[in-house]
Structures are given as C-alpha cells and as structure tokens.
C-alpha cells in the first residue's frame, strides 16, 4: 500500500504532462511502419517484437520508429524508467558511475601515478543528461578533476532538448565542460579517432539499429586504454523472479502507458525491446568481437539481472 500511495502523485503529474504532448509515434510512425513492410531483398532488424526493414528503422540515419517513442517520453523519461526498473534505476546509475570512478588518472594514461589531466567523456544516447551530470559531479567532487569534460550525444532532438533544459539547474550550464551532439551512435563522424577516455551508454544500446556497428564506433573513438561502459536492462537470473518481472513488464507497464499517457504503443515497445536485447553472455561476446578486452566475466548483474553493467577496454598497443 505504501508504494502504491507513493506512486499516485507521480502518476497524476505524468498524466498532466503526457496528455498535453504530441503523439508522433502512435499517429504517424506506426502507420508508416504498416505501409512499408520489408521485402525479401531488404536487411531487417527488430522494433520490439516486430521485424522491420533496417532502412525503415534507420531512415537515412534517423530511426523514426524509435525516435517517435522517445519524443513522446522525453519529458517523463525518469518516470518511464521508474516503471521499467521498479523505481531503482537511480541506484543503478549511481553505482554505475562509482564503478567507473571518472576523473582519476585517465584510463588511457601510461602512468597511473601522474596527476589526471581530466577525462574526455562521451555519453551516447544520453539525451536527458542523467548519467553525464553524475559523471561530472563524481569527477569534480570525488576526484578533484575540474578539467574533465563530457559530450552528451543523442539521435533524438527532444531528448537533447530535455538535457539542455535540465542542465540549466546544474553548475555546468553554459560551461565548456558540457556540450551536446545530435548524432547517430553508428555514425559518429564528428568524433575523432582515439579521442575519448570514456564512452558510456545507459539504457540506450538496445534501441540501436545495428549494435555491432555502434560498438565498432565506440572502439574507434576511444583512446587506447579507454573504457566502454554500458548499463542496460538484461536477463533476470532467477526463473521465479523472471516470471514475476515479465508479468509486471508486459501486463502493467503498457497499461500504465495507456492510462497515464494515452500511449500504450510506446510503452509496449519499451518492454519488448528489453526482451529482444542480447542477454549477458551474448552481449559480452559482442563487445569482445568489436575488439575490446573484457575484464573478468564481462558484466555485473544488478538486482538479480534486471539490469547489468558491461565494460570493455580498448587495448594499448605496446611497442
């Protein structure tokens, strides 16, 4: 009863905001998808449980189907993650950042005893700034690294706009330490080779059209010794817990989306995208195939595997 009572004000606020938002996904993108089914000669990918042409999902570098979902939920992104994670995504994000420990001697530095010149960080699919602001706070307040910088990259203008708005409440607003980049994770042409110390992606990689290609781009932009770090929904390790979580995900979350936001389709996609995302071992192997060295077993389960942290290190070529 306590958790239900705690959610009521959140649901009321979300209802007010969402009912006044445009419904690009439900009105436009679904109709577009129905009118362009893949032919036998087209490469396909998944959109939730649907199979669609890669060109339809990507649409010349802009995945309009996924874009519609996140345009709808941008202002209520934290609320959406509350539903998806049973309210504990904030604890996961805090742990994720602590596990990276940004602002120490740079991961690509040859000397771990020399003072840190500051990290150059890239947060991909990071539109709202949730992870980026945490990374800067940790680098500044824990590791005394005021020269660490971050670029928030996202393919969705609505998500980036939300991040810019939220940045105004931080000390990083209009600072040279924070920048925004509208870009496709699979085509980061404006980011130079071997230029990034840390590449992060949190709750975003499952929406990428071509995940192996995005991982190869992460490898390209990272400096030797640089770190790839991913936080994503994953595979629940206990079968009973998995059954309960799936019943919640597929039964409750789309219904909440319909009742609260008038948008069942966006929330249905979000839970389906979790189910389709590669589970822990498979995703670890994908990171290895992109060229990264994987420490330990390759991942850390959070809350019984509802989410997991994966990391990879770009090898340092020794002369």
C-alpha positions in Angstrom: 0.0 0.0 0.0 2.8 2.4 0.8 4.4 2.0 -2.7 1.1 2.5 -4.3 0.4 5.6 -2.4 3.9 6.9 -3.2 3.2 6.4 -6.9 -0.1 8.3 -7.0 1.4 11.9 -7.1 3.9 10.7 -9.7 1.1 9.3 -11.9 -1.0 12.4 -11.6 1.9 14.6 -12.6 2.7 12.3 -15.5 -0.9 12.3 -16.7 -1.0 16.1 -16.9 2.3 16.3 -18.8 1.8 13.5 -21.2 -1.8 14.3 -22.2 -0.5 17.6 -23.5 2.3 16.1 -25.6 2.1 15.2 -29.3 1.6 11.6 -30.3 4.1 11.3 -33.1 4.7 7.6 -32.5 1.1 6.4 -32.2 -0.3 8.5 -35.0 2.5 8.7 -37.6 5.3 6.2 -37.1 3.0 3.1 -36.7 1.1 4.0 -39.8 4.4 4.5 -41.6 5.7 1.1 -40.5 2.5 -0.7 -41.7 2.8 0.9 -45.1 6.4 -0.3 -45.6 6.8 -3.9 -44.8 10.3 -5.4 -45.6 10.7 -7.2 -48.9 12.8 -10.3 -49.4 15.8 -8.3 -50.5 15.9 -5.9 -47.6 18.0 -6.3 -44.4 15.8 -6.4 -41.4 16.1 -5.6 -37.7 13.7 -5.7 -34.8 11.4 -3.0 -33.5 10.2 -4.5 -30.2 8.8 -7.9 -31.4 8.2 -6.6 -34.9 10.5 -7.3 -37.8 11.1 -4.2 -39.9 13.4 -3.2 -42.7 16.7 -1.6 -41.4 16.1 1.3 -43.7 12.7 1.9 -42.0 14.2 1.9 -38.5 17.2 3.9 -39.6 15.6 6.1 -42.3 18.8 7.7 -43.6 20.5 7.8 -40.2 17.4 8.8 -38.1 15.4 5.8 -36.7 12.0 7.4 -36.9 10.2 4.5 -35.2 12.4 4.7 -32.1 12.5 8.4 -32.3 8.8 8.6 -32.1 8.8 6.6 -28.8 11.4 8.8 -27.2 9.9 12.1 -28.5 6.8 11.0 -26.6 8.5 10.1 -23.3 11.3 12.7 -23.2 9.7 14.9 -20.6 8.8 11.9 -18.5 11.9 9.8 -19.1 12.6 9.3 -15.4 9.0 8.3 -14.7 9.3 5.8 -17.5 12.4 4.3 -16.0 10.7 4.2 -12.6 8.1 1.9 -14.2 10.7 -0.2 -16.1 13.0 -0.7 -13.1 10.5 -0.8 -10.3 11.9 2.5 -9.2 15.5 1.6 -8.6 17.2 2.9 -11.8 18.6 5.9 -9.8 20.5 3.5 -7.5 21.8 1.6 -10.5 23.0 4.8 -12.2 24.8 5.9 -9.0 26.5 2.5 -8.7 27.4 2.6 -12.4 29.2 5.9 -12.1 31.0 4.9 -8.9 32.2 1.7 -10.6 33.8 3.8 -13.4 35.3 6.4 -10.9 35.7 9.2 -13.5 38.4 11.8 -13.0 41.2 9.6 -11.7 44.3 9.2 -13.7 43.0 8.8 -17.2 42.3 5.2 -18.2 44.4 5.8 -21.3 47.3 7.2 -19.4 50.6 5.3 -19.3 51.3 6.4 -15.8 48.6 5.8 -13.1 50.6 7.9 -10.6 50.7 11.1 -12.6 48.1 13.8 -12.0 44.9 13.5 -14.1 44.7 16.0 -16.9 40.9 15.4 -16.9 38.8 12.8 -18.7 37.3 13.4 -22.1 34.0 11.6 -21.9 31.2 10.8 -24.4 27.7 9.8 -23.1 25.8 8.2 -26.0 22.0 8.1 -26.1 22.4 10.3 -23.0 19.9 13.0 -24.0 18.5 13.9 -20.6 21.9 14.1 -19.0 21.1 11.7 -16.2 24.5 9.9 -16.5 26.5 12.8 -17.8 25.7 15.1 -14.8 26.6 12.2 -12.4 29.9 11.6 -14.2 30.9 15.3 -13.9 29.8 15.5 -10.3 31.9 12.5 -9.4 35.0 13.7 -11.3 34.7 17.2 -9.7 33.7 16.4 -6.1 35.3 13.0 -5.6 38.4 13.1 -7.7 39.0 16.9 -7.9 39.1 16.9 -11.7 37.6 20.2 -12.8 39.1 19.8 -16.2 37.1 16.6 -17.0 34.6 17.2 -19.8 31.6 15.4 -21.3 29.7 15.5 -24.6 26.1 14.2 -24.4 25.2 12.6 -27.7 21.7 11.6 -28.8 19.9 11.0 -32.1 16.7 12.4 -30.7 16.3 16.3 -30.6 13.6 16.1 -28.0 15.8 14.1 -25.6 18.7 16.6 -26.2 16.3 19.5 -25.6 15.3 17.9 -22.3 19.0 17.5 -21.4 19.7 21.2 -22.1 16.8 22.2 -20.0 17.9 20.1 -17.1 21.5 21.3 -17.4 20.3 24.8 -16.5 19.7 23.6 -12.9 23.4 22.5 -12.7 26.7 24.3 -12.3 27.6 23.0 -15.8 25.1 25.1 -17.7 26.9 27.1 -20.4 30.2 25.6 -19.3 32.9 24.4 -21.6 32.9 21.2 -19.6 29.5 20.2 -21.1 28.4 20.0 -24.8 25.6 18.4 -26.8 25.8 16.5 -30.0 23.0 15.4 -32.3 24.3 12.2 -33.8 23.7 8.6 -34.7 25.7 6.2 -32.5 26.6 4.2 -35.6 28.0 7.2 -37.4 30.0 9.5 -35.1 31.8 11.3 -37.9 32.3 14.4 -35.8 34.2 12.5 -33.1 37.8 11.9 -34.0 39.6 8.5 -33.8 41.4 7.8 -30.5 40.0 11.0 -28.8 37.8 9.7 -25.9 38.8 8.4 -22.5 35.3 7.1 -21.5 32.3 6.1 -23.7 29.1 5.4 -21.7 25.7 4.3 -22.8 22.9 3.8 -20.3 19.5 2.2 -21.2 20.1 3.1 -24.8 22.0 0.5 -26.7 19.1 -1.9 -27.0 17.4 0.7 -29.3 20.3 0.9 -31.7 19.6 -0.4 -35.2 23.0 -2.1 -35.6 24.6 -2.7 -32.2 27.8 -4.3 -33.6 28.4 -1.3 -35.8 27.8 1.1 -32.8 30.3 -1.0 -30.7 32.9 -0.7 -33.5 32.3 3.1 -33.5 32.8 3.2 -29.7 36.1 1.3 -30.3 37.2 3.7 -33.0 36.7 6.9 -30.9 38.2 5.6 -27.7 41.8 6.1 -27.0 44.0 3.0 -26.4 43.3 2.1 -22.8 39.9 3.9 -22.9 36.8 2.4 -21.4 33.5 1.4 -22.8 30.8 1.2 -20.1 27.2 0.1 -20.7 24.3 0.0 -18.3 21.3 -1.8 -19.7 18.3 -3.9 -18.9 19.3 -7.5 -19.2 18.3 -11.1 -18.3 16.9 -11.9 -14.9 18.9 -14.8 -13.4 16.2 -16.4 -11.2 13.4 -18.1 -13.1 10.7 -17.3 -10.5 11.8 -13.7 -10.3 11.9 -13.5 -14.1 8.3 -14.7 -14.4 7.1 -12.1 -11.9 9.1 -9.3 -13.6 7.8 -10.3 -17.0 4.3 -10.3 -15.8 4.8 -6.8 -14.4 6.6 -5.6 -17.6 4.2 -6.9 -20.2 1.0 -6.6 -18.2 1.3 -3.5 -16.2 3.7 -1.1 -18.0 1.8 -0.8 -21.3 -1.5 -0.4 -19.4 0.1 2.3 -17.3 1.3 4.0 -20.5 -2.3 3.8 -21.9 -4.0 5.1 -18.7 -1.4 7.7 -17.8 -0.1 8.9 -21.1 -2.7 7.7 -23.6 0.1 6.0 -25.4 0.2 2.2 -24.9 2.3 1.6 -28.1 5.4 3.5 -26.9 5.5 1.6 -23.6 4.7 -1.7 -25.3 7.8 -1.1 -27.5 10.0 -0.4 -24.5 9.2 -3.7 -22.7 9.6 -5.6 -25.9 12.9 -4.0 -26.6 14.2 -5.4 -23.3 13.2 -8.9 -24.2 14.9 -8.7 -27.6 18.1 -7.3 -26.3 21.0 -9.8 -26.1 21.4 -11.3 -22.7 24.6 -11.0 -20.6 26.9 -13.6 -22.2 25.9 -12.8 -25.8 26.4 -9.1 -25.3 29.8 -9.6 -23.6 30.8 -11.6 -26.7 29.6 -8.8 -29.0 31.9 -6.4 -27.0 34.8 -8.7 -27.5 34.1 -9.1 -31.2 34.3 -5.3 -31.6 37.9 -5.5 -30.4 37.7 -4.8 -26.7 39.4 -6.6 -23.9 36.7 -7.7 -21.3 37.7 -7.7 -17.6 36.6 -10.7 -15.5 33.5 -12.4 -16.7 32.5 -9.3 -18.5 29.5 -8.0 -16.7 28.0 -7.2 -13.3 24.3 -8.1 -12.6 22.2 -5.6 -10.8 19.0 -6.6 -8.8 19.1 -10.2 -10.0 19.9 -9.4 -13.6 17.1 -6.9 -14.3 20.0 -4.7 -15.4 23.7 -5.3 -16.0 26.9 -3.3 -16.3 29.2 -4.4 -19.2 32.7 -2.9 -19.7 35.4 -3.2 -22.3 38.8 -1.7 -22.6 40.5 -0.7 -25.8 43.8 -2.5 -25.9 47.0 -0.5 -25.6 49.4 -1.4 -28.4 52.8 -2.0 -26.8 55.9 -1.1 -28.9 
